[in-house]
Amino acid sequence: MKNLTCALLFVLIIPVLIVSGCGGGDTFSSRYPDIVLLLIDTARADHLSINGYYRETTPVLDSLASSGTIWTRVQAQSSWTLPAMTTIMTGLSQRSHGAGYYNDTFYGIDTALPTVPLMIKRGAGYQTAAFFNVVFMNKDFGFHQGFDHFDCQGFPGKASLRNAEETVNDFLEWYDAYRDPTKPLFSAVHFFDPHLPYSPPPPWDTLYSDPKSDNVFNIFWGRRNDVLDLNQGLVEMNSTQLEIMVGLYDAELAFMDSQIGRLISELEARGTLQNTVFVIVGDHGEEFLDHGGFGHGHTLYQEILNVPLIISGRNIPIGLNDEVVAQVDILPTILGISGLDIPIWVDGKDILSTDSPRTTRYITSSNLIWATPDMAAVRLDNMVVIGNPQEVSPVLYDLRNDPDERNPLVPGRETIDQLYYYWSLPPKGHPASVPFAHNMGRML
């Protein structure tokens, strides 16, 4: 309990550093800010305390949001890591970039597609570094493109070799040894902790539930076969067991949040925080039996697609934004922060730019890995249609009056046409297949 109290006191101190270090004008002579892209795996937006969750899971992210901009309606472009992270790196929809899983074959990033690190390095002279923690973001899948330093600890058979603390340690060790102070820095840091199995380290493991109170649903449950058995009805999870698992998930968020706070504190100690912009985004969410299933990669409901997005730091406006935005907007927004032009081929827009009109858009999501046939979701403001025009009759949900998507409606012709149009778009990327055994344990 003493260790937990110290940990909580630590994260309570961090917001003061964030507010004092990130807000306000440019006090550095550097033309470009350092940019830290924090990628949170399996980040369900409604479990962040800044979004009204009943547990204070993310005080550090809350402080970043309060000193920057948080978007409340953010649509992921896929239901699992590989295609969603590819969208973040390329600014393209899943249909456009082609990364994902089809017919028992994996496809990564097309080497011909420009990525965030490549463009920011060429366009503004950034030093670039990546710290990733899952096999689907390694060199085989093309995520190394444009990074001067590339460190991915995931490989077949293991999802990640390090937790958030170890990831921050490795980032800081590299930073102190190889950071080039003559160049602005773009770093991408990926946290895998909220992904199954939920096994937060002490003292976070007992923060919200007893990790050993159930013989089945505990810190060891959550490999792919476990989830498949549950989703196929071969085993059942009662409300008490669900509460255990959600508590462990929330504890993973809280542990990760504390390490983000430590990263910020260490940048403050090195004197670079005031010239830094943080972009925090999730790749996909997680279902907790909301629609009868558990995990992700098998549906396109909002518990899977609604992800966090916070931008905070040098010259970032403060406020809450309820515009519907998407992961396709990350690349153009980062380019905008760096003062670079937005290429016409991207599917997103710079959501910080006053030159980007706030217009209603059709935002698309697709690619499943644990369900067939493949589906797509097309969102228009508070309406979302889900289906596959060739095999599944589409259904419409009114998210304003039915936020939990319990009452499917019959979509109109125009909405169905948008679904057809998405499937008819020619891809911009043509990635090669990646040889990889479909034995992924906990990695999805």
N, C-alpha and C positions, 0 to 999 in steps of 0.2 A: 504493500500500500504506500510505503514511503517513496519507493521509486516511481509509482504512478503519480503521486502528488507532485514530485519534482518534474516529471514529464509534462503534466498539465500546467504547472507554473511556467515552464519553458515556453509552451505554445501561447500562453497568455501574454508573455512579454513581447513576442514577435510582432503582433499588430502595431505596437508603438513604433517599432523599427520600420515597418512597411509604410505607415502613414508619413513618418518623418523622412524616410529615405526615398520613396518612390514618387510622391506627389510633387506638384509645382513645376517650375520652368526648368529650362536647360542651364545648368550651372557649369557644364563642361564645354570645352571648346571643340570637342569631337563633332564632326559633321553628322555622323551616324550613331545611333544608340546601339549598345549591346542588346541582343534579343535572345531571351531564353524561352524556348518552346517546351512547355511541360506537357507531356502526353500521358494521360491517365487512362490506363486500361480498365475496361469494365466499369465505367463511371456512370452510375445512374444519377441523373441530375436531381431528382427529388429526394435524395439522401444526403445532399449538402445542406448544412444548417442554414446557409444564406438563403436557400430556397424554401425555408419554412419547415424543415424537418424537425421533429420533436426532440432529437438528440443533437447535442453540439458536437458534431462529427468533424467539422472542418473550420476551426477558428482562424487558421492562417489564410486559407482560401477566402474566408469571409472578409478578412481584413484587406486582402488584395482587391476583392470586389468593391469594398467600400471606398477604396482609394483609386479606383479605376472604373471600368465599365463592365457590367455583367449583362449577358443576354439571357432572357428567360425562355425563349422558344428557339432551340437549336436542333436541327435535324441532322442526324448522322446519315451518311450515304450508303451504309451497309450494316449488316447485323453481326459482323465479326471482324476481327482485327485486320487481316491482310488487305481486303478491299477498302476498308474505312481509312486505314493509315495511308494507303496509296492515294486516296482522294486528298487527304491533308497535305501530302507531299507534292501533288501535281496540280491541284485546283480543278480536277476533272471529276465528273460523276462516275459512278461505278461502270455504267454502260460505256462511257467514253474511254476510260483508261484500260478496261478489260481485265484488270487483276481480280483474282478470286478463285473459285472452285467450280469446275464444270466437268461432268461426265468422268468422275474419278480422277481428274487431273487438276493440278494447281498451276496458277499463272501469276507471275510477279509483276514488277514495274517494267514496262517497255523501255529499253535503254535509249531509245530515240526521244523519249519524253523528257523535257526539262523538269527539274525538281526545285523545291525551295532552296536548298543549300547551293545547288549549282548556279541558279540565277542570281542569288544574293552575293555569291562569291565573285562571279564574273562582272556583275553590274555595279557593285559597290566595294569590292575588294575585301569582303569579310573573311576572317578566319572562321572555319567551320568545324564543329565537333559533334559527335553523336554518341549517346550512351543508351543502348536498347537492350531489352530483356526478354525477347521471345524469338523463336526460330523463324517466324514469318516476317521478321524485319532484318534478317541477316543478308549477307552478300548474295547468296543464291537467289534471293527474291528482289535484288536490285536496290535495296535501301541505302547502300553505301555511296551511291552516286552523288558527287559534289562535296563530300565530307573530307576535310584534311585529316581528321582523326575519326576513326570509326571503331566502336567497341560494342559488339553485340554478344551477350552472354547466353543466348538461347540456342539450343541445338537439338536435333531429333532425340526424343526420349526424355528430355527435360525442358520444361517451359522456361525456366529462369534459374540462374545460379546465384542470384543476389537479390536481396530485398531492398527497400527504399534507402535504408541507412547505408548499406554497402554501395548502392548506386551513387549516392551523394558523396561518399568517401572517395570513390574512384573519379568522379567528376572533379572534386577539389584537388586531388593528387595530380591529375592531369593539368588542371588550371594553374597550379603553383609551379609546375615544371615546364609547361609548354605554351602558356598563354602569351601571345605576341601583343604587347601593349601599343604597338604602332598601328594596329588594325582593329576595327570593330569586330566583335565576336558574335556569331550565330551558333548557339548550342541547342541541341534537341535532347531532352532527357526524358526517358520513358520509365514509368512506374507500373509494374505488373501486379503489385500487391493485392488490389481488390479482386483479382481473378481467383476462381476456384483452384485448388482447395483453399478455403479461408483459414489461414494459419498465422495470425499476427503473433509477434514475439511478446514475451513478458515485458512489461505488465499489461500491455494492451489486450492480451488474450482473455483476461478476466474483466475487462472494462464494462462490457454489456451483457455477457452471458458466461456460463460455466462451460469451458471447452470440452470437459470430460463428463458432462452430466448425462449424455446419451451414448449408448454403445455403438450406434450406427452413424447418426448425424452429429459430426464433431469436426475437429480440425483435420482429420484424415479423410473425410468424405469429400468427393467431388471430382474424382477422375472420370474420364469420358464415359466409361461403362456404367459407373454409378448414376450419372445423369441420364443416360439412355434408359436404364432400367426404371428410373423414376418417371420419366416422361412417357414411357410406353406402358405404364401402369403395372409393372412387375413388382414394384415396391410402393409403399405409401409413406407420405410424410404428414404427420399430424400438426396441429397448430403450435403445440409446444416445441416440436422439433424444428418447425419453420422459424419460430422465434429465436431458437439457438443459432440457426444458420444466418439469419439476418443480423443478429447481434455480432457474430464473428465478422461478417462482411463490413458492418459499420466500424468495427474495431480496426480492420485493415485500412479503411479510409482515414481514421483518426491517426493511426501510426504513420501512414504515408504523409498526411498533412503536417505532422510534427517534423518530419524530415525535410519537407519543403520549407518549413520555417527555419530549420537549421541551415539550409542552403542559402536562404535570404540573409540570415544573420552573418554567415561567413563572407558573402559578397560585400555586406556592409563593413565588415572588419577589414576587407581588402581595399575599401575606398572606391568601389565601382558601382555601388547600388544605385546612386542617383542618375547614372547614365544608362540604366538598364530598363528594358521593357519586358514584362512577362506576358506570354500568351499561353493560357491554360485551356486545354480542350480534351474531351474524352473521345474514345474511338467508338464505343457502343455502350449500351446499358446492360441490365441484367433483369431477368424475370424471376420473381419470387412467387410462383403459382398464380400470378395475376390472371393469366388465361389458361391455367391448368398445367403449365410447364415450368421448368427451372432452367436457368442458364441463358444462353444466347445462341444465335446462329440458326434458329429454327422458326422465328416469326418476325414480323415487321410492325409490331405494335409499339406504342410510344414508350413503354418501359424499356424497350430495346433501342429505340431511335432517338429519344430525347436525352441529349448529353450536355454537360456543362461547357460554358465558354466564358472566360474572364480575360480581359486585357487590362494591364495595370502597369504604371511606370512613367517614365519621362514623357511629358506632354500629352498623356492620355487623358481625355475628358472623364469626369466623374459622373456616374449616373447609371440608371437601370434602363435597359432597352428591351422592349417587348416585340420588336420586329422579328418575323420569322427569318432566321438565317441558317447557314449550313456549313458543313465542313469544306465545301468547295470554296468558301470565302476566306479560308485561312491563308492560302498562298497569296492571293492578291492583296490582302490586308497587310501581311508581313512586307510585301514589296512596297506598299504604300508607306509603311512606317519607315522604311529605308530610303524613301524618296525616289523609288524606281517606278518606271512606267509599267502599267498593267497590260500584259499581252492580250490581244483580241481573242485568242483561242481558249482562254480559260472559261470555265462554266460558272465561276463565282464572281464576286465583286468585292471592292474594298469597303468594308462595312464601317470604317472610321471616317471615310471621306465624305465631306459635305457635297462633293460633286456627284456622288452616287445617289440618285433619287431613290426615295423610299417607295418602291412600287411592289405590288403584289406579284409574286413569282410562283411558278410551279417548281417545287423542289422534290427531287427524286431519290429513291433509295432502292437497292436491290442486292441480290446474291445471298442465298442461304447455303448452309453447308450440312445441316442435319435434317433437312426436309426437302421433299420434292413434290411437285415441280417447283422450279425457281419462281419467285414472286417479285413483284415490284410494288412500292408505295409511292404515290404522288400526292404531295401536300400542297394545298392552296389555302393559305391563311389558316383558318380553323377547320377546314375540311381536309380529309385525307381519304383517298381511295386505295384499296389494296387488292391485288389480283394479278392474274396472268391471262391476257386476252385469249390465248390459244387453248388453255386447259382449265382455267378456274374462273367462274363468274365473279366479277369484281364486286366488292362491297364498299360502301361509303360510311364514314364516321364523322359526326359533327362534334369536334373536340370541345367546343364551347359548352354545349349542353350535355355532352356525353364524354367527359375527359378520360374515363376508364375504358372506353371503346367496348361497351356492353351491348349496344343496340345498333346492329348493322342496318343501314339504309340502302335503298336501290339507287345507284348513281345515275345522274342524267347523261345524256348523249355527249355533251361537251367534256365532262369529266372522264368518261370512258375513252373518248378520243385522245385525251392527254396520256392515258396509259398506253394506248396503241402507239402514239407518237414516240413515246420514250423507247419502246421496244424496237421501233423502226429506225432509230438513229444509227448511222454508221459509226463504228468506233474510231476514235482518234489514235488509240494505242493498239498495238498488235504484239503483245508480249509472248515470248516463247514459254513453253511449258517447263515446269520445274520438277525434276524427278524427286519424289518425296513419298515415302510410305505413308499410307493412311492409318497410322498407328500413333495418334497424337496425344494420348494420355490426357493431361490436364491443360493442354496448350490452347484450346479454342475457347 
